[in-house]
Structure formats: structure tokens, C-alpha cells
Amino acid sequence: MSKIIVKDTEINVVQINEEDYICLTDMIKAKDGDFFITDWLRNRNTLEYIGIWEKVYNPNFNYGEFATIRNQSGLNSFKISVKEFVAKTNAICIQAKAGRYGGTYAHKDIAFEFAMWISPEFKIYIVKEFQRLKAEEQKLLGWSAKRELTKINYRIHTDAIKNNLIPVELTFEQNCKFSWSRSFGYD
């Protein structure tokens, strides 16, 4: 888990299935007033964006249920929780987690759109901070990758020497020369 700070708001970033998900629950703290993620999720434009994203990235997305939800969006009586939305549509772009690091997490693409809902300024700052975080991770990853390559190359080199330069059995002459040199201290 990583953290970024945007406009004095600490926001958690986690990896889920090797993808970055940003905590919407943390982001909502930056918005003035009483707003909830369900308010954003009931917006027709939000649902259109999520539907297209899921179409591109999720072959198991339930378009039938999604169409029903999308048709109800915008109505005053319409409300849907993240857990209910995920359960009905099999969405992967957004998740509600319980527990110590609980909250609502969204794929970075979706989280950036959520940030725009908070404010255009907030979106610019969160994108900037997220890019800074990824640049830092790349620096660390580069060092780690070099270390791993060195470790792998060491094994390749030692195996090559063992298999190609050091014979399995010594000939009688080699054995005699080796024994003679050891007895006179030339080893």
C-alpha cells in the first residue's frame, strides 16, 4: 500500500491484480460538504464512463444488469451502493473493502474521473501526485531489476564455467600434476 497527499488529504493507493486502485473514500474528504460516493455513482455520465471502461477491460461484465441501472440513473429515487453495483454487474473497476484498510477503491482511470467530480483542480493535483509516486517506484524498481539481473547472471556464469571449463574427471597426468603441485605448496 502506498500513500499520496493531495491538497492536505492523505489518499491510499493499493495494487489489486497488478493494477493501481485509489481510495475514493480518502478522496471524498477533500470535498467540501456532505457528499457520498453513491451520489457520484448515480450520475448518468459516471455510469456511461464506467460502462465503457468495463466494456474495454472486463469480458465478464453483465451488460444486461448494467443497462437496467443506467436507465434508472438520474432519477431522484435512484441510489445504488458500490457493493450492490459490483454484485449486479460483475464490475472490476470499483471495489468496496471492509476492515482496517477499508473503503471504496477504484481503478486509477475511474478514480481520476471521480477526482474531476470533486474539482478540476483536485484532479490535476491527484494526477500529478500519482505520476510522482509511479516515478519513485520506477527508480526503486530499476535498482531492484539490476540486482536481480546480477544474481541471475552470476548463476549463468558459474554454471558455464562448471560445465565447460572444469572437466568432470581428471586424467591420470592432470591428477599427478595436481598432487605434485599440492605437495610442494603450489596450489
N, C-alpha and C positions, 0 to 999 in steps of 0.2 A: 504494500500500500504506500502510495506517495501522497504528498500534500502540496497544494499550491495556494498562494494567498492572493486574492483579488479584491482590491478596494477594502482592505482590512477584514476580509472574510476568508477563513480557512476552509478549503474545499478538498475533500478526499478524492483520489484517483486510484482505481483498482484495475487489475488485469482479470478479465473473465474470458476464458477460451482464447488467450493470447491477443485480446483486443482491449483497448483502453475504455473504461467506463468511468464517468464523472458523476459525483454525487449531487443530484438535483436538490436534495433536502438541504445540503450545505449552501447551495447557491441561492435558495429562496430567502435565506437570512439576509442577503444583500438588498432585497426588495423592500421598499417602504410599504407599510400597511399589511393587512391580513389577506394574503393571497396563498393559494394552495396549488399543489401540482395538479389536482383534479380540475381546477379552474382552467389551467392551460390545456389539459388533455381533452376537455370538452369542446375546444375550439376547432372549427371545421378545417382551417388552414393547417393546424397542428396535425390533425388526423390525416389529411391529404399527404403531408410530408412523410409522416410515419408509414403510411400505406405504400408510398413509392419506394421508400428505403427498404421496407420489408420485401417488396416485390423483387428488388435487385439482389438482396443478400440472404433471404430466407426462403428456401424452397418449400418449407413446411408451414408457411403462413396460411391461416384459414381465411381466405378472401370472402367466403360466404358470411361468416360472423362479422368480419370487418365491415362489409357493405351495410349490414344492419346498424352497426354502431355509427358509422359515418352518416347515415341518413338521419339519425336522431341528434347528431351534433348540432350545437347552436340553439337548441330548444331550451327554454328556461328550466324545464323539468328534467333535462338530461344531465346525469352525473355518472361517472364511472371511475372506479379506483384502478390503480396500476395493476394490482393483483388480479382483479376481475378482467381487465383488458387482456393481460397476458394469458390468463386461463382460457378465455374465449377464442382468442386469435392465434395462440401459439407464437406470439411476438418474441423476438430476441433482442430488440433494440433498447428495451427498458425493463428493469427488474426492481422489485421491492424486496429488500432483505431485512430480516429481523435480527435482533441480537446486538452485540457490543458495537460492531461497525455497521449497524443497520441504517436503513434509509432507502431512498429511491435512487437508483443508479441508471444512467442512460449511456448508450454508446456515444463516443465523443461527437459524432455527426449530429446526433439528436440533442445532446447537451448544449452544443453551440447554438442550435435553434432556440432552445429553452433560454439561453443567456440573452438572446435577442429580445425575447418576450420580457425579460427583466428590464433591459435597456440596451440600445445600440452601443453605448459607451461600455457597459459591462461586458458585452460580447467581445469587443475589441480587446479589452484587458484580459479576459479569460483565454482568448486565443493566444495572445502574446505570452502569458504565463505558461500555458500548456506547451507552447513551442520551446520556451526556455527549459522547461523540465525535460522534454524529449532530447534537447541538445546536450544537457548534462548527462542523461542516461547513455547517449551515444558515446560520449567521451569515456565513461566508465566501461562501456561495452567494448570499445576499441582496445583498451588496455587489457581487458579480460580475454578478448579474442587472441591478441598477440601471445598472451601467456599460454592459452590452450594450444595454439599452433606450435609453440616451442616444445610443449610437453609431448605432442603427437610426433613432431619431427625427431625428438630425442629417441623415441621408441623405434622409429623407422631407421634411424642411423645405426643404433646398436644392433638391431636385428640384421641389417645389411652386413655389418662387419662380422657378426657371428656366423651368418650363413655363407658369406662369400670370401672372407679373408682368413678366417681361422678354420683350419681343416678339422674334420670330425676326429680323425685318428692321426697320430703322428707316425711317420715312417721310422724304421729302426735307426737310420742315420740322424734324423731330427731328434729322436728320443735320446740318442747317445750324446749329441751336441748339447742338448738341453741339460742333461745330467752332468756333463763335464763342466759347463759354464756355471752351474749352481755350486758344484763342489769347490770351485776356485773363486766364488763370490762375484761372478759376473751376471747375476740375474737382475 
